[in-house]
Structure formats: C-alpha cells, structure tokens
Amino acid sequence: MSNAVYLKNLKFAYNQKNKKAPLVLNIDELAVESGEKVFLYGPSGHGKSTLLNILAGVLEVREGHVEVLGQNLHSLSQSGRDHLRGENVGYIFQIFNLIPYLNIKENIVLPCLINKKRGQGVDYNAQADELIKTLGLSDHAHKTVTDLSIGQQQRVAAARALIGNPKLIIADEPTSSLDENNTTEFMNLLLSEWEKRKFTLVFVSHDTSLKKYFPRTLSLPEINRL
C-alpha cells in the first residue's frame, strides 16, 4: 500500500534563515499509509500543530523530504500547496474556524465552493444533507453556527472537513473544547465516517485517553529528536 504521508530527515525552525534558530521539529522518518488512521500525541509545546501545518502545506520546510498524497511539497509553489490542500485535505481545527454569519449547510459546503475540484464528481449539496443527518444536526440545519452548542459546532467543523471526499483528514486537538460525553460522540461519528470512506486520518491530541480509538499511536516527543 502506498503512503499518504512520508517524512524523511525533517528539520524545521521558525526562522529557517538563521542557522542558530532553535529546532521545533527534528524527525528522522515518519510514514502513514493511505487509508490508515493514526493517533499522534504529546503535551503542548512539542510541535504538534507545527507538524500538521507542514503536512497541510501551510508551512514550508527547507530541510528534509515531505511527501503528501504522492506530492513532494518542496517541489510545489505556495499556490501548488494551496491547491493540493484545497482539493484533497480536510482540516478539523481546534478552534473550529467556522464562518459565523453562515448557516450550518453553508459552512459545510464552503470548501467545494472555494475549490471547484474539491466538488468535482460529487453532489456536495446532497452529501452535506447526508452529513447533517448523520451528525444529528437536521433540526438545526438553517441556524447560524453561533446559535449552536460547542459540541454541535465541532460536528459542523468535522462535516466541513469531510465534504467532497478528501483523501487526507488532519485533526488538530478537535476534542479539546468538548466534555467527555461530547468527545465520545464526536469520536464515534468521525470514525464511523472513516469506516465508510477509508480516508487517511492523522489525529493529534494531548489527551492520551483517545488512544483507544486508534490501532496505531505515535508519541511526538519520542519521534521528534530535539
């Protein structure tokens, strides 16, 4: 099976022109197979969000090899990385990043409106309706997201990441604002969608109790050789 993510000899510092700038990441090798779901954990300040932003093509690495969905990110321009992310990557943010003046469905379909290739070959309006139903939001579909609970907003954020069948889902501490019951519900919903679609899932959290949902777990402090 091919790799969805492959890192080799990755070194990253925020001021990369300064040779003395402290490294945030120093990873010898990391591979995630296509269709795999992986839990990456570590305490705050250990570079988890930085790593995810590298995988998403938001941050550019000058030293080491970063390959995502068969593309060498170093060989792509910023525009090329943006297109790769827009077309093939769903990102579930810790702070949701929903558009407050849009309703649930408008927030969910937004990636397909921004990037036409994301919605090619997909009836994304019908898919959004299906996700709204699956996530238990049918009674709230025309509410603006500011009228929703935190748990409901997180489900909308997940649906927005899933719309258009992206090949890679990146989740950055998506349960950090949820209580135990909402966390359990969210994880069950997310993984039930994984069972249907078999996208690659890279899930990052400091909450090690979530390990139980994943067949493979990685400790960032152990693979990040600082």
Buried (B, 14 or more C-beta within 10 A) or exposed (E): EEBBBBBEEBBBBEEBEEEEEEBBBBBEEBEBBBBBBBBBBBEEEBBBBBBBBBBBBBBBBEEBBBBBBEBEBBEBEEEEBBBBBBBBBBBBBBEBEBEEEBBBBBBBBBBBEEBEEBBEEEEBBEBBBEBBEBBEBEEBBEBBBEEBEEBBBBBBBBBBBBBBBBBBBBBBBBBBBBEEEBBBBBBEBBBEBBEEBEBBBBBBBBEEEBEEBBEEBBEBEEBBEE
